[in-house]
Amino acid sequence: MSADLLARRYRRLLAVYPPEHRRAYEEEMLAVLLAGARPGQTRPSAGDAVNLIGAGLRSRLRVGARGFTEPAWIDAAAVTGVLVALLLFATAGWSLVDQVAPDPLGKPPLPPATPDQIDWLRLGGWAAVFGAALAGLRRVAAGLAWAGVAAWVVLAGATVADQPAYVIDTLPQFALAVVAAGSLTLPAPPRRALRMLGGRRLGAFGLAVVLAVGVLAANRVSYPKLDPDGPWYSFHGLNAPSPVMILGFLAVLGVAAVAVLFGLAALAPVIRWRLVVLLAPVAALVLLIDISLAGEAVDTLHLYARPLVAVRLAALVLVPAVTFLAGVVLLRRREEARRMAARGRPAA
């Protein structure tokens, strides 16, 4: 009776190992563990538990790392690196427009009111990453992307004590930079992203970026003054002297959204799902900042800043990481279930 109970508890610990490892070695490992047990022992020793859990987690990490070298992940990473670099280039361009034509109704900006060398370096740097990735210079693109990540860390480290809200506001861009750099680091064949996307899909994404930035820039130029002479209308950040102009802005943004959907729909499902997994941590970070940290890091006028405590810092790091790991696990289980169903076997 005690041996059966001990065996069940050892099996629970062995469940930490990957399924492939358990199918090959579980019975042999269990026999060795039971042979070394004391008479009447009903629970694994603390040393055995620590060793089994540690070894199982290391084995899972090795299997997980090998999984990212699969062709589907390589293709998805190549596409993600190019698209995120394009998005960061557009974001840098909008940042320049935002400083040249600041929001007259918004909060006072923390950065300088005019573009500086760092702003131009961001714009040129992400343009270079995008161009190098398309040209097949993956290592150059990855190196430039990691340089951008390192530059953000240096600049953020110098300002986090005085301007924590500014650092938090730029965290999503930093997360996108990490995604781009990590995606471009995976070894992919030259110009793989260009072959996966094709000219039409890449053109659709480029059109969406141009239209979105163009609408925001046109909206900013046509912004009403602080004390306008006539009526003006507002809709979710879009401002114009007439509702027809706002409808025009929305129509152009709708075309941009359709272009993005067209580009995504043309990708293979395995690429689309991996694209979602790679970008989900950024979405989780944005939600965390907008919901959980709203009003906590800084007041609306930037008159004072509240320090970032350890709990908030841990959340900013752990939430994206857990989101990514959960996405990887769920995607693998989904694909494993589909493979088992195709073979006529129930999923494990």
N, C-alpha and C positions, 0 to 999 in steps of 0.2 A: 504493500500500500504506500509506504513512504517513498519507495523507488519510483512509483508511477507519479506521485505528486511532485517529486523533485524533477522528473523528466519533463512534466508539463511546464514547470517554471523555467527550466533551462530552454525549452522551446520558445517561450515568450521572449527571452533574451536573444536567442538566435534569430528572432524575427527582425532584429535590427539589420541583419545582413541583407544584401540584395537577393531577390528571388532566384536568380541564376546560381548564385553561390550556395544558397540553401538547397536547391535541388541536387547539386553535385556533392556537397560535403556535410549536410546537416546530420544525417544518421551517423556518419563516422565521427563527427565532433561530439555528438551527444553520447556515443558509446565511450569515448575517451573521458568526458566529463563525469559520467556515471561511474566509470571504473575508478576514478580518483576520489569519489565521495566517501565520507565516513559512514559507518553503519548507523542507520536510523536518521541520517541527515534528510531534512525535508525542504531546506531552502538553499539556494546557491550562496556561496560565501561572498563577502563584500569584494574580495579580490577578483573572483571569477566574474562577478557582475560588471565591475569596472573594466576589466580586460575585454569581455565580450562586447560591451556597448562601445568602447573605444575602437576596437578592431572593426566592428560592424559599421560604425560611422565612417571610418577611414576607407573601408571598402566601398561604401556607397558614394563617397566623394570621388574615388578613382573611377568608378563606373559612370558617375555623372559627368566628370571631365571628359571621358572618352565619348560620351554621347554628343557633346558639342562639336565633335569632329565629323559627325555624320553629314552626308551631302545636304540633307534638308536644312540643318542648322547653318552650314557654310553658306548656302544660297541665301537663306533668310538674313544672315548677318551681313552679307555683301549688300543686299538691297537696303537693309536698315541703315548701314553706315552712310550710304549715298543720300538717302532721303532725309536723315537727321542732319547731315551736313548742310543740305539745301535749306532745311528749316532754320538752322542756326544762322546761316548766312542771311536769310530773310529777317530773322529777329534782330541781327546786328544792323541791318539796313533800316529797319523800323526804329531802332534806338537812335540812329542819327537823325531821322526825320522828327522824332519826338523831342530832341534837344534843339533842333533848328526852329521848329514851330511848336513850342510847348503848349500844353493844355491851359488855357486862361482860366478855366473853372476848376482845375484840379489842385491837388496839394502841392506845396512847394517842393521842387525836386531836391534830392540829396546830392546827386552827382553834379558836376559843373554844368552850367546852362548851355555851354557850347561844346561841340565834339572835341575831344582831345586825341592824343596819339593812340591811347589804348582803344578808343572806339574805332579808329581807322584800322588798327591792327586786328581787331576782332573781325571786322568786315573782310579785310584782305585775307586773314588767316583761314576763315571758314570757306571763302571762295577758293582758296588754294587746296583745302582738303577735298572739297567737292570736285574740283577739276582733276586732282591727282587720282582720286578714287575712280572717276570715270575713265581716265586715261590708262588705268591698269597699274598705276604706281601705288600699290596697296601699302607698302612699308612706309613710303613717304607720307601718304595720307594719314596712316596710323600715328606716325611720329609727330606730325603737326597737330593732330587731335589731342594726343597726350600732352604736348606742349601747352595747348590751350587749357587743359585740365589743371596742369601744374601752375600755370599763371593765375588761374582763378583761386587756387588754394593759397598762393602767396598773397594776392591782393585781399582776399577775404580774411585771411589770418591777421592782416594789418589793420582791418577796420571792424572786426567782429565785436570788439569791446565798445567802440564808440557808436557804431551804426549797425546794430544787430538786425534791424528791420530791412536795411538795404541788402545785407547778406542773405537773409531769408527770401527776399523777393527774387534774388538771382539764383536761388538753389535749383529751381526747375531747369534753368539753362545749364547749370553745372551738371545736373543729372543727365540731360540730353547729351552733353559733351562726353560724359563717361560712357553712355550707351554707344555713341558714335565711335569713340576710341576703341572700346572693347570689341565692337562689331568688326571694325576694320583690322583689328589685330588677328582675328581668326584667319588662318591661311586659306585663301580662295584663289582659284585660277584667275589669270589676268583678265580684266574687263568682264568679270562674271556678272557684276551688277548690271552693266549695260546690256548684256545678252539676256538677263532675266527680265529686265524692265522693257527693253525695246524702245525705239524712238517715240512711238505714240504714247506709251504709258509715261515715259519720262517727260515728254512734252505736256501731258495732262497735269502732272504734279507741278511742273514749272509754271504752267498757266495759272494754276490755283494759287501759287505763291505770289505771282505778279498781281493777280486780281485782288487778293486779300490785302497786300501791302498798298496797292494803289487806292483801294477804297478807304483805308485808314488814313492815308496821306491826303486824299481829296477831302475827306471829312474834316481833318484837322485844318486844312487851308480854309475851308468854308465855315469854320467854327464861328458862332456869334461872339460878339464882344461881351465883356462883362456887363455892360449896360446897353443892350442892343436897341436900335431905334424901333424896330417892328417885332412882330411875334416870331418865335422860333420853336422848333419841335425837337423832342429828344426820344430816342428809343434804344435802350440798352447800350448806352455809350455813343450812339450815332446822333449827331446834332446837325440840324439844317434849318434854313429859314422857311422851308415848305415841306409838307408831307410827301409831295411828289419826289423830291430829292432823296428823302429817306427811303422811299420805295425803290428808287433807282439803286441806292447803295445795297439794299437787301437783295435786289435781283442779281446784282453782280456777285455778291457773296454766295448766293444760291448757285450761280454758275460755277464758282470756285469749288463749292461742296460737291457738285455733280462731277467735276473733273477729278477730284480726289477719289470719289466712289468708283468712277470708271477705272482709274488706275489700280485701285485695290481689287476690284472685281476681276480684273484680267490676270491677277496673280494666281498661282496654284494654291489650293486650300492649305497645304502643308506650310507654304511660305506665309500666307496670311495669318494663320494661327500663331506661328512663331514671331511674327511681327508684333502681334498683340501682346505676347508674353514679354518681349523685349521692351516694349513701351509702357506696359502696365505699371511698373514701378514709378515712372515719371507721373503718370496720372494719379497714382496713390499719393505721391508727394504733394502734388498740387491740391488735392482734396484735403490733405492734412493741414496744409498751410492756410487754405481758405476757410476751413471749418473749425478745426481744433485750435489753431493759433490765431484766429481772427481776434484782434483787439488785445492780444496778450503780449506781442512783441513790441508794438509801437503804437502810439496814438495816431489819429488820422492826420494831424498836421505836422507830424514829425518833431514836435516840440520837446519830447523826452522819449527815452528808450528804456524799456524794462529789460533787465538782463536775461539771457537765455540760461535757464537752470539745466542741471544734468538730465532731468527727465525729458525735457523738450528736445535737447540735443540727441538723446538716445532714441526718441521717437522718430526724429528726422532721419536717422541712420537705419533703424531697424525696420520701419514700416516699408520702405522700398525694397529692402533685402528680403523680407519675409514675403512680400507680394511676388517678387521674382521667383523665389523658390517654390512658392505655392503654385504659381503658373506653370513652372516646369513639371512639377509632379502631376498636376491635373492634366496637362497635355499628354504626358507619357501614359497615364492611365487611360485616357480617352483613346489614344492610338492603339494601345495594347488591347483594349476591349474591342475595337473595330477589327483588329487582326484576328482575335479569337473568334469573333462572330463570323468572319469570312471563312474560317476553317470549320465552323460548325461546333465550336467548343465554347462553354461558358467562360466569362472572364474570371480571373482569380480574385 
